[in-house]
Amino acid sequence: MTIPSRDKIARLTGRPQARCLWVDIPSAMVAEIAGRAGAEAVVLDTEHGQIGPETLADMLRALEVSHTPGIVRLGDAGAGRVKHALDAGAAGVLIPFVETADQAREAVRAFYTPPFGTRGLAPAVSRAAAYGADADYAKTWNQRGILALQIETAKGLANAAEIAAVEGVDMLFFGPGDFSLDCGLSLTSDGAAIMEACRKVIAAAHGADKMAGAFPWADGGSPAQLLAEGADLVAAGSDVRAMAGGLAAGLAACPLPQP
């Protein structure tokens, strides 16, 4: 049995509400920079970013320099992928495109160690268990690991309350990008409709005494607004966007003289 989800986020970040930075670039240096920036958590994106298995472990190591917990976004809910990220030392995982309570239960089974789940563990070779030095890892994991499920389709939104009610789910995380694609909405002009969907996800999570997270969008979904709406975890920045924007701004500030 796991402890209440809100206790988990408070233990992990030291705050009832938290900010995370999104990292897609496969680099331990980038992860270390993100960790030192001061956010309460960093999400390492292995769904859309090009982060591979060995690089992931090094990035989680780099986050330890600043004592910043790393949450890994997976490409799917496969038990092997969940196990690999957790064995590498992730504080939790974020699983995309969850649409039903049955999918949520499958994620729970893959995420937790027995008797609550079916996650196997080889402590002697697991970085998460300090290669055998942490004798209590298997006993304590279920009390501290964070399982977050992304709601990013109309079907997922319709089933959000049932998904949140599944024991072992700690957070529903609203993904506006894929949700807008699924529903034929625009991130730059349909902000009100997207915000209404986000509010429903937050309400579904809080109704089950679970946490709610959200990624911002252009039309009215800033990190500060999402916190004001009640989100417990918000994405406050991205390495790729920061680099792309910063480099473009640098060039714009230094125009070449006209010939």
N, C-alpha and C positions, 0 to 999 in steps of 0.2 A: 504494500500500500504506500502511496506517495503522500507527501505533506501538501498543504494548501498551496496553490500556484503563486499566490501573492507573497507568501513567505519565501518562496524560491527566488523571485526577482529581487526582493529586498536583500536577501542574503548574498545574491550574486553581484549586485551593483551598489548596494548600500543605500538605495533610494526607492521609493514607491513608484516613481515614474523615471524613465531613463531614455537617453539618446544613444543611438548607435551610428557608426560610420560604415558605409558599404564599400568593400574592397573586392575588385575584380581582377586587378593586375597580379599575375603570379610572381610575387616577389616578397621575400622576407623583409627586405628593406622598406617596402611600401607598408607592409603590415606593422612594422615597428614605428614608422612615422605616424600611422593612423592611431596606434595605441598611445603614443605620446601626446596626441592632440587633445586628449582630455575627455573623450566620450566615455560613457559608462560601459559600453560594449562595442565590439566590432563584428560585423557579419562578413565572413569569407564566402564569396559566391562561387560555388562550383557548378551552378546550373548554367549561367550565361558567361561567367568568367572562364579563363583558360587555366585554372588552377588544377594541377595534377596531384596525385597521391603523395609523392615525396615532398613536393613544394608545400602542400598543405601542412604537413607536420612541421616544416621549418617556419612557416608563417605563424603557427600556433606557438612555437617556441619564442619567436620574436615578440609576440604579444605579452609574454610573461615578463619581459623587461619592465613594462609599465604596469604589470599586474592587471591587465585588461582582459576580461573573459572574451573568448572567441566563440561565436555561434556560426555553424556551417550551414549554408543553404545548399541542399542537395538537388540533383537533377530529377530524382524520383524517390519513392518510398521503399525501394528495394532493401531487404534486410541486410544484404552485403554492403551496400553503400552506407547505411546507417551505422553498422558496426565499424566500418573502416574509419569514418569520421570521428566516432566516439573513442575508438582505440587510439587515435592520433592525439587525443586530448581536448576535443571540443567540449565546451560547457553545455552545449545543446545543439539541436539541429532544427532547421526550418525546411519543411517539406512542402513543395508547390502543388498546386492544382488538386487540392483535396475537396471532394464534392459530396461525399456521403459519410454517414456514421460508420459503415463497414470499413471504408478506407481508413478512417481514423483509428478504428480498433486494430487494424493490421499494423499501422504505424506504432501504436502503443506496444504491441507484442514485440516488434523489432527493436524498440528503444530501451525497454526496461529489462533488467536481469530477473531471473526466477526468484520468487514464485509469481511475481506480478507480470513478467514478460518472458520472452524466450531468447533474449540476447545472450549468446555464448561469450565467454571471456577466457582468454589465456593470459593470466596476470604476468607471467614471467616474460612475455614478449610484448606486452601492451604498454605503450608510452603513458597512457592514462593512469595505469596502475603503478607507474614509476618502475616498470620492469620487475615487478614483484616486491618492491620495497614498501608499497602501500598495501598492507595486508587486509585493510578494511574497505578497499575500493568497492568490491562487489556488494558489500553490505550497505554502503552509504550512497551509492549512485542513485538509487530510486528516490532518495530524499532531496537530491540537489540538481539533477539533470533537468534541463528545460526542453520540452517538446512543443514546438510551435508549428502550426499548420496554416498554410496560406489559403485564403478564400479569394478566388480571383475569376470566378465564373458566375453566371446567373444561377446555375444549379447549386453551386456551393453556397451562394448567398441564401437561397431558399431553404437549404438544409443546415444553415449555420448554427441554429439553436441545438439541433440534434448532435451535430459534430462537437460542439462545445460541451455537451453533457456527458460525453464519453469519458469515463474515469481514466486519468493518466494524461489527458490532453491538458497542457498548461496555458497555451495561448492560441488565439486566432489572429492571423496577420493578414490585413487587407492589402491586396496587390492591385492598385488602380490601373496599371498599364494593361495587363492581360484582361482585367475585368472590362475595361473600356472597349477592347477589341472584341471580346465575346458579345458585348451588348450593343455594338455599333455606336459607341459614344466617342467624343473627342476630349482628350486631356486638356485642351486649350480653350474649349468653348462650352463644355457640358459639365463644368465643375459642380454645379448645384446637384445634379443627378448623381454624380460620383460621390459627393459628400454624403448624400442621403444613404447610399449603399454602405459607405464606411460607417456611418452612425449605426446602421442595423448590425453590422459585424461587431462593433463595440458593445452594443446592447446585448447581443447574443452571448458574447464572451462574459460580460459582467453578470448577466442573468444566471450563469452557471458558476459564478464566483471564479472565473478564469481571467487571464490577462488578455489585453487586446493590443495589437501592434499595427502600424501602418507605414506605408511608403508615401512620400508627398507627391503632388502633381502640380502642374503649372497653374491651373485655373482655380485658385481658392483653397488649395490643400497644402499649405505650408506646414513645416514641422511644428511651429508654435501654435498654429490653429488646430492641428491634430491633437496636441497635448491639451489644449483648452476643451476639445470635444470629449476628452476622457481617455485617450489612448495611453497605455502604460509604457510602450516602447515606440519611438519614432526614429526613422532614418533621417539624420540631420545633414548628411553629406556623402559624396561618392568620390573615390579616388580618380576614376576616369573623367567624371564631369569636372572635377577641380583642375585636373591637369589640362584637359581640353580648353576649358574656359580661361585658365590662367595663361596658357600659351597664346591663345587668340588675343587676349587682352594686352599681353606684352607686345605683340606685333602691332596691334591697333594704336598703341601709345607711341609707337616709333615708326611713323609712316616714312616712306622713302620720298625724297624731293622729286617733284615733277620734272621730267627731262625737258 
